[in-house]
Amino acid sequence: MTTPEISHQPVLVVDYGAQYAQLIARRVREANVYSEVVPHTLSTEQLLAKNPAAIILSGGPSSVYAEGAPTVGADLFEAGIPVLGICYGFQAMAKAMGGTVAQTGLREYGATDVTTVGEGRSILSGTPAHQNAWMSHGDSVQQAPEGFEVLASSAGAPVAAFANAEKCLFGVQWHPEVKHSDFGQKVLENFLFEGAGLEANWTTGNILEEQVSRIQNQIGDAKVICGLSGGVDSAVAAALVQRAVGDKLTCVFVNHGLLRAGEAEQVEKDFVAATGAKLYVANEQERFLTALAGVSDPETKRKIIGREFIRAFEEAERAIMAEAAADGEKIKFLVQGTLYPDVVESGGGEGTANIKSHHNVGGLPDDLQFELVEPLRLLFKDEVRAVGAQLGLPAEIVGRQPFPGPGLGIRIVGEITAERLELLRAADAIARAELTAAGLDNQVWQMPVVLLADVRSVGVQGDGRTYGHPIVLRPVSSEDAMTADWSRLPYDLLAKISNRITNEVDGVNRVVLDVTSKPPGTIEWE
């Protein structure tokens, strides 16, 4: 596999275990500056080897005085690279340079009033003297390192922000990356453009040009296939590769029988009509059902789906070559729509925890016969949508709600059967139709509909007792799936969805609403 490198100098976000490390990178990219997340285990030498334009030290759950707590080398601050410390990163920065960090007993969590006190204001320029910021700390910086100006304070943090403008070193106790900090984005942009002197030159146009060039260099004159699911990621990845190599690409649509109602037809209608790409359809419903029979464990299901998906691809490759009466040249490359959140959550973000195995990342067999092309691997979802729009894909594709590669297979909690799939398809179709009719598609990131197949509950339908399955509605609001909150849908809409599902879908007698944020819960149930 070749990782699609970016020519821009990155702003590195050093992850100290923060739940918002990826969000920091995303906020930097919103300012049109390229950013990547790296682990705190990298040494100063390793960080500098990545040729960073600037470095941001993230928050984290540790105390700087706890045994085994992550540290930052003091030599980083003598390297001439602009650095911004946030929360734990701010405290680690202060301690490394001789400042004082202590447990005062005055913890601050959530919305906190911050008062600016510095003369130059530096990274707080353009923000009010009193502002609302989002805090999450027990320790606090009591004394800034020598040579630093104190910029702000709060009730629990006498030094809530500091700066050494001469050395381009800055820090804030609060989390500027979250929307709850009223002027957080301004603080980050002050650091990027005023403190670090960077230029806002990271655009979807840059992404498009760079990736087309890199795809051409990677693939050369070889042939390539792409797994087309009909979702945003695979569609944009395929369109991007086609822009680069033209008819060397054949899109393969494996109908694994785990799709939503009408989805197979949408693939052929929407994508093919928009791009004119070659499409080979493999109807493999029975193959997947047979392989998944008796399996309930979610990770095992994901790996089986990934394995069978690749096997179906290998068979499609042989069929495509035979039909084309080619000269025996083997298809060498496989395109996947892997995104940056997929990489991070699957443990591929250089030291991050493995939350789950993504179909695009963790479910591939060891004897994979293709070299992967992953042109979206370093992009967030909103960047993917922007690239898709630039490629000319219709709004019906680039604006579509995310749908996982394993499909409904991970929205059935329990064994997958043909009957359970039909039941879930019917419930899902009702929920999607009513959400669209209410005009709320653009206000909901996605709304997984989940079947609790191994759970039954007592109900009363048609004057008789029933023993049916519960359906879970999981509407969530998010910007990039790294964090999410449950969507506050109107009660009348929820009631209508529930009534229709319990009235129209045999075997369902209860509809429940998932009101868990991410974290602690993931968006998908499995």
C-alpha positions in Angstrom: 0.0 0.0 0.0 1.2 3.5 -0.8 0.1 6.2 1.5 -1.0 9.3 -0.5 1.6 11.8 0.8 0.9 15.5 0.7 3.4 18.0 -0.5 2.5 20.7 2.0 4.5 21.0 5.2 2.1 19.7 7.9 1.0 21.2 11.1 1.6 18.2 13.4 -0.9 17.6 16.2 0.8 15.6 18.9 -1.8 13.3 20.5 -1.5 13.0 24.3 -4.6 10.8 24.4 -7.1 13.5 23.9 -10.6 12.7 22.7 -10.3 15.8 20.5 -6.9 15.4 18.9 -8.4 14.7 15.5 -10.7 17.6 15.9 -7.7 19.9 16.3 -6.4 18.7 13.0 -9.7 19.2 11.4 -10.0 22.8 12.7 -6.5 23.6 11.3 -7.6 22.3 7.9 -10.7 24.4 8.2 -8.3 27.3 8.2 -6.9 26.0 4.9 -3.7 24.7 6.5 -2.7 21.0 6.2 -2.5 19.1 9.4 -1.8 15.5 10.6 -2.1 13.7 14.0 1.0 12.0 15.4 1.6 10.0 18.7 3.2 11.6 21.7 5.7 8.7 21.6 7.7 10.4 18.8 10.9 11.9 19.9 11.8 15.5 19.1 14.1 14.2 16.4 11.3 12.2 14.8 8.9 15.1 14.9 11.4 17.4 13.2 12.1 14.7 10.6 8.6 15.2 9.4 9.5 18.8 8.5 6.6 20.4 10.3 5.5 24.0 9.6 4.3 24.1 13.2 3.4 21.8 16.1 0.3 21.7 18.3 0.4 19.7 21.6 -3.1 18.3 22.3 -4.9 17.8 25.6 -5.0 14.5 27.4 -6.4 12.8 30.5 -3.1 12.5 32.5 -1.6 14.7 35.2 1.9 15.9 34.3 3.1 14.7 37.7 1.6 11.2 37.4 3.9 8.2 37.1 4.3 7.4 33.4 2.6 10.5 32.2 3.5 11.6 28.6 6.2 14.2 28.5 7.6 16.6 25.9 11.3 17.2 25.4 12.6 20.7 26.3 14.7 20.5 23.1 11.5 20.8 21.0 11.2 24.5 22.2 14.7 25.3 21.0 14.2 23.9 17.5 12.8 27.1 16.0 9.4 25.5 15.2 6.3 27.4 16.3 4.5 25.4 19.0 1.0 25.8 20.6 0.1 23.8 23.7 -3.5 23.0 24.5 -4.7 21.8 27.9 -2.4 19.0 28.9 -0.1 20.0 26.1 0.0 23.5 27.6 0.9 22.1 31.1 3.5 19.7 29.7 5.0 22.6 27.8 5.1 24.8 30.9 6.7 22.1 33.0 9.3 21.2 30.4 10.5 24.9 30.3 10.7 25.4 34.0 7.2 26.7 34.8 5.1 25.6 37.7 2.1 23.2 37.4 0.2 22.2 40.5 -3.0 20.6 41.7 -5.0 23.5 43.3 -8.3 21.6 43.9 -10.0 24.2 41.7 -11.1 22.0 38.8 -12.7 23.5 35.8 -14.9 21.5 33.5 -17.2 22.9 30.8 -18.0 26.5 30.1 -15.6 28.8 31.9 -15.1 32.6 32.0 -11.6 33.6 30.9 -10.2 37.1 31.4 -7.4 38.3 29.2 -4.6 40.1 31.0 -1.7 40.4 28.6 -0.7 43.6 27.0 0.2 42.3 23.5 -2.6 39.8 23.6 -0.8 37.8 20.9 -2.9 34.7 20.0 -5.9 36.3 21.8 -5.9 39.3 19.5 -9.3 40.1 18.1 -11.1 38.4 21.0 -12.9 40.1 23.9 -11.4 40.8 27.3 -13.9 38.4 28.8 -14.8 35.3 26.9 -16.4 31.9 27.3 -14.0 29.0 26.9 -14.4 25.2 27.3 -12.2 23.9 30.1 -11.4 20.3 31.2 -8.6 20.3 33.8 -7.7 19.6 37.4 -4.1 20.7 37.4 -3.2 24.3 36.4 -0.2 26.4 35.5 0.7 28.5 38.5 3.7 30.3 37.1 4.7 30.7 33.5 8.2 29.8 32.3 10.8 32.5 32.2 10.5 34.8 29.2 6.8 34.1 28.8 4.0 36.7 29.0 0.8 35.7 30.8 -2.1 36.3 28.4 -5.2 35.1 30.3 -6.5 33.7 33.6 -9.6 32.1 35.0 -10.9 31.3 38.5 -9.1 27.9 38.5 -6.1 28.8 36.3 -4.0 31.8 37.2 -2.0 31.2 34.0 -4.7 30.2 31.5 -2.7 31.3 28.4 0.9 32.4 27.8 3.2 33.4 24.9 6.8 33.9 24.1 6.3 35.6 20.7 10.0 35.9 20.0 10.4 32.1 20.0 6.9 31.5 18.5 5.8 29.5 21.6 2.2 29.8 22.8 -0.2 27.9 25.1 -3.8 27.9 26.3 -5.5 26.0 29.1 -8.8 25.7 27.4 -9.9 23.8 24.2 -10.1 26.2 21.3 -10.9 23.3 18.9 -14.4 22.7 20.3 -17.4 24.9 19.3 -18.1 25.6 22.9 -15.1 27.9 23.1 -16.7 31.0 21.5 -13.5 32.3 20.0 -11.6 29.1 19.7 -11.2 29.1 15.9 -9.9 32.7 16.1 -7.3 31.6 18.7 -6.1 28.7 16.4 -6.0 31.0 13.4 -4.0 33.6 15.3 -1.5 30.9 16.1 -1.3 29.7 12.5 -1.2 33.0 10.7 0.2 35.5 13.2 2.3 33.3 15.5 3.6 30.8 13.0 3.4 33.0 9.9 1.7 30.2 7.8 -0.3 30.7 4.6 -3.8 29.4 4.0 -3.1 27.3 0.9 -4.7 23.9 1.7 -7.8 23.7 -0.6 -9.8 21.0 -2.4 -8.1 22.2 -5.6 -4.8 21.3 -4.1 -6.1 17.9 -3.0 -7.5 17.1 -6.4 -4.3 18.1 -8.3 -1.9 16.4 -5.9 -3.9 13.1 -5.7 -4.4 12.9 -9.4 -0.7 13.2 -9.9 0.1 10.7 -7.2 -2.4 8.2 -8.5 -0.9 8.4 -11.9 2.6 7.8 -10.5 1.4 4.9 -8.4 -0.7 3.1 -11.1 1.3 3.9 -14.2 0.0 1.8 -17.1 -1.5 -0.9 -15.0 -5.2 -1.8 -14.7 -7.1 -1.0 -11.5 -10.5 -1.9 -10.0 -12.5 -0.2 -7.4 -15.1 -1.5 -5.0 -18.1 0.7 -5.6 -20.7 0.6 -2.8 -22.7 3.7 -3.9 -21.7 5.6 -0.8 -19.8 8.9 -0.8 -16.3 7.6 -0.1 -16.1 4.9 -2.7 -17.8 7.1 -5.3 -15.4 10.0 -4.8 -12.4 7.6 -4.7 -13.5 6.0 -7.9 -14.2 9.3 -9.6 -10.8 10.6 -8.5 -9.0 7.6 -9.9 -10.9 7.7 -13.1 -9.9 11.4 -13.5 -6.3 10.2 -13.1 -6.2 7.0 -15.3 -9.4 7.0 -17.4 -10.5 3.7 -18.8 -7.8 1.8 -17.0 -10.3 1.7 -14.1 -13.2 -0.7 -13.9 -15.6 -0.3 -11.0 -16.9 -3.5 -9.4 -20.1 -3.4 -7.6 -20.4 -6.4 -5.3 -24.0 -6.8 -4.3 -23.4 -8.6 -1.0 -27.1 -8.6 -0.1 -26.4 -6.3 2.9 -27.6 -3.1 1.2 -30.6 -0.9 2.0 -33.7 -0.9 -0.1 -33.1 0.4 -3.6 -29.4 0.8 -3.1 -28.3 -1.5 -5.9 -30.3 0.4 -8.4 -28.9 3.8 -7.2 -25.3 2.6 -7.8 -26.0 2.0 -11.5 -28.2 5.1 -12.0 -26.4 7.8 -10.0 -22.7 7.0 -10.3 -22.6 5.5 -13.8 -24.8 8.3 -15.2 -22.6 11.0 -13.6 -19.2 9.5 -14.5 -19.6 7.1 -17.4 -17.4 4.7 -15.6 -17.2 1.0 -16.5 -19.2 -1.0 -14.0 -19.2 -4.7 -13.4 -21.9 -6.1 -11.2 -21.3 -9.2 -9.1 -24.5 -10.6 -7.4 -23.1 -12.4 -4.4 -26.0 -12.4 -1.9 -26.0 -16.2 -1.2 -22.2 -16.3 -0.9 -22.2 -13.7 2.0 -25.3 -15.2 3.8 -23.6 -18.7 3.7 -20.3 -17.3 5.1 -22.1 -15.4 7.8 -24.4 -18.1 8.9 -24.3 -18.7 12.7 -22.0 -15.7 13.3 -23.0 -13.1 15.9 -19.6 -11.5 17.0 -19.3 -8.1 15.3 -15.6 -8.2 14.7 -15.9 -11.7 13.2 -18.7 -10.5 11.0 -16.6 -7.6 9.7 -13.7 -9.8 8.9 -15.8 -12.3 7.1 -17.4 -9.6 5.0 -14.0 -8.1 4.2 -12.7 -11.6 3.3 -15.6 -12.5 1.1 -15.6 -9.1 -0.5 -12.0 -9.5 -1.6 -12.6 -13.1 -2.8 -15.5 -11.8 -4.9 -13.2 -9.1 -6.3 -10.6 -11.7 -7.3 -13.3 -13.6 -9.2 -14.6 -10.4 -10.7 -11.0 -9.6 -11.9 -10.8 -12.9 -13.7 -14.2 -12.4 -15.3 -13.4 -8.9 -16.4 -10.1 -9.9 -18.0 -11.8 -12.8 -19.8 -14.6 -10.6 -21.1 -12.1 -8.0 -22.3 -10.1 -10.7 -24.1 -7.0 -9.0 -22.7 -3.5 -10.2 -23.2 -3.2 -11.8 -19.8 -2.2 -8.7 -17.9 -3.4 -9.1 -14.3 -5.2 -6.3 -12.5 -2.7 -5.0 -10.0 -4.5 -2.3 -8.0 -7.6 -2.0 -5.8 -9.1 1.3 -4.9 -10.6 1.9 -1.5 -12.4 4.9 0.0 -10.6 4.8 3.3 -10.8 8.1 5.2 -8.7 9.6 7.9 -11.2 8.8 10.7 -11.2 5.2 9.5 -7.4 5.0 9.8 -7.4 6.6 13.3 -10.2 4.5 14.7 -8.6 1.3 13.3 -5.3 2.0 15.1 -3.5 3.2 12.0 -3.0 6.7 13.2 0.5 6.0 14.5 -0.1 4.7 18.0 -3.9 5.4 18.4 -6.2 2.8 20.0 -8.1 0.3 17.9 -11.7 1.2 18.4 -13.0 -1.1 15.7 -11.9 -2.8 12.5 -13.2 -0.8 9.6 -14.2 -2.7 6.5 -11.8 -0.5 4.5 -8.9 -0.9 6.9 -9.1 -3.9 9.3 -11.0 -6.5 7.5 -8.7 -7.4 4.6 -7.2 -10.9 4.4 -3.4 -11.4 4.8 -3.1 -12.9 1.3 -4.5 -9.8 -0.4 -3.7 -10.1 -4.2 -3.9 -6.3 -4.9 -1.9 -3.3 -4.1 -4.2 -0.7 -2.4 -4.8 2.7 -3.8 -6.3 4.9 -1.1 -6.5 8.5 -2.4 -8.8 9.7 0.5 -6.8 8.2 3.3 -5.7 11.5 4.7 -9.0 13.3 4.3 -11.9 14.1 6.6 -15.5 13.5 5.3 -16.2 17.2 4.6 -13.0 17.4 2.5 -14.1 14.3 0.6 -17.5 15.8 -0.2 -15.8 19.0 -1.4 -13.5 17.0 -3.7 -16.5 15.1 -5.0 -18.3 18.3 -5.9 -15.2 19.5 -7.7 -15.1 16.2 -9.7 -18.7 16.9 -10.9 -20.5 14.3 -8.9 -24.2 15.1 -8.3 -25.4 16.4 -4.9 -27.3 13.1 -4.5 -24.0 11.3 -4.1 -21.8 13.8 -2.3 -24.5 14.8 0.1 -25.5 11.2 0.9 -25.5 10.1 4.5 -22.5 7.9 5.4 -23.1 4.1 5.1 -20.6 1.5 6.4 -18.9 -0.9 4.0 -20.3 -4.0 5.8 -23.7 -2.5 5.3 -26.6 -3.8 7.3 -24.4 -6.6 8.5 -23.3 -4.4 11.3 -26.7 -3.0 12.0 -28.1 -6.4 12.9 -27.0 -7.2 16.5 -26.9 -10.9 16.3 -26.8 -13.5 13.5 -27.5 -12.3 9.9 -30.3 -14.1 8.0 -32.2 -13.2 4.9 -35.4 -12.7 6.9 -33.7 -10.3 9.4 -32.2 -8.3 6.5 -35.6 -7.9 4.9 -37.1 -6.8 8.2 -34.3 -4.2 8.7 -34.5 -3.0 5.1 -38.2 -2.3 5.6 -37.7 -0.4 8.8 -34.8 1.6 7.4 -36.7 2.6 4.3 -39.5 4.0 6.4 -37.2 6.0 8.7 -35.3 7.4 5.7 -38.4 8.3 3.8 -39.9 10.1 6.8 -36.7 12.0 7.5 -36.6 13.2 3.9 -40.3 14.1 4.0 -39.7 16.2 7.1 -36.9 18.1 5.2 -34.3 17.2 7.8 -31.8 15.2 5.7 -29.3 18.1 5.9 -29.6 18.4 9.6 -28.7 14.8 10.4 -25.2 13.4 9.7 -26.7 9.9 9.5 -29.4 7.8 11.1 -28.5 4.2 11.4 -31.5 1.9 12.0 -30.5 -1.1 14.1 -32.2 -4.4 14.6 -31.7 -6.1 17.9 -32.0 -9.5 16.4 -31.1 -11.4 19.6 -33.6 -9.5 21.7 -37.3 -9.8 21.9 -39.9 -7.8 23.8 -43.5 -8.3 24.7 -46.0 -6.2 22.8 -49.7 -5.9 22.1 -50.8 -5.8 18.4 -54.2 -6.6 17.0 -55.6 -7.4 20.4 -53.0 -10.1 21.0 -49.7 -10.4 22.7 -46.6 -10.4 20.5 -43.0 -11.3 21.1 -41.2 -9.1 18.6 -37.8 -7.5 17.9 -36.9 -3.9 18.9 -35.7 -1.4 16.3 -33.3 1.3 17.4 -33.2 4.7 15.7 -29.7 6.3 16.0 -29.9 9.8 14.5 -26.7 11.7 15.0 -25.3 15.1 14.3 -21.6 15.4 13.5 -19.0 17.2 11.4 -16.7 14.4 10.6 -17.7 11.3 12.7 -14.8 11.8 15.1 -17.3 13.1 17.6 -21.1 13.1 17.4 -24.2 14.0 19.4 -27.7 12.5 19.0 -30.0 14.6 16.9 -33.0 16.2 18.6 -35.6 15.2 16.1 -39.2 16.5 16.5 -41.3 14.3 18.7 -44.0 14.2 16.0 -41.5 12.8 13.5 -40.3 10.2 15.9 -43.8 9.2 16.6 -44.7 8.9 12.9 -41.6 6.7 12.2 -42.4 4.5 15.2 -46.0 4.1 14.3 -45.2 3.2 10.7 -42.5 0.7 11.6 -44.6 -1.1 14.2 -47.7 -1.1 11.9 -46.0 -2.0 8.6 -43.0 -4.2 9.5 -43.9 -7.7 10.6 -41.9 -8.9 13.6 -41.2 -5.5 15.1 -43.3 -4.3 18.1 -41.0 -1.7 19.7 -39.0 1.3 18.4 -36.4 2.9 20.7 -34.2 6.0 20.4 -30.5 6.0 21.1 -29.5 9.2 22.9 -25.8 8.4 23.4 -23.1 10.9 22.3 -19.8 9.9 20.8 -17.8 9.5 22.9 -18.6 7.3 24.9 -20.7 5.4 22.3 -19.7 4.9 18.6 -22.1 5.9 15.8 -22.7 2.3 14.7 -23.7 -0.3 17.2 -21.2 -3.0 16.0 
